[in-house]
Amino acid sequence: TTPSNTSVAVTASVKIKPYSSKTIEEIQSEAAILLNTYIKDICSEWGSMSSWNNVSYSLTIYINKVSGILNSMSDVEVANNVKLNGSTNDIVLSQSATEGTNIASFDSVTLTQIS
């Protein structure tokens, strides 16, 4: 079965630390690299299902982890209103021998600067 793809777009409001010389665009670029890595790491956990029958697995892209990634950035004071594909819900990916694999790919991150 051909894998299906779930594109992941992240949006958030970000307050930049007062001492930072970085622009929101620079922080957004850094966030894109970090979030892309997180999503690739999640998808790399899938195993080969070719020898399994009627077994299914799920992996989750957690909104709290995405928020943690943004809040751990050195130039970010706080990130809030974090959304995945416009929702505050986690994204659950599934894999089964009969239905194939649902793979996530990073699409974009849009950060809005707040004061």
Order of alpha helices (4+ residues) and beta strands (2+ residues): beta-alpha-beta-alpha-beta-beta-beta
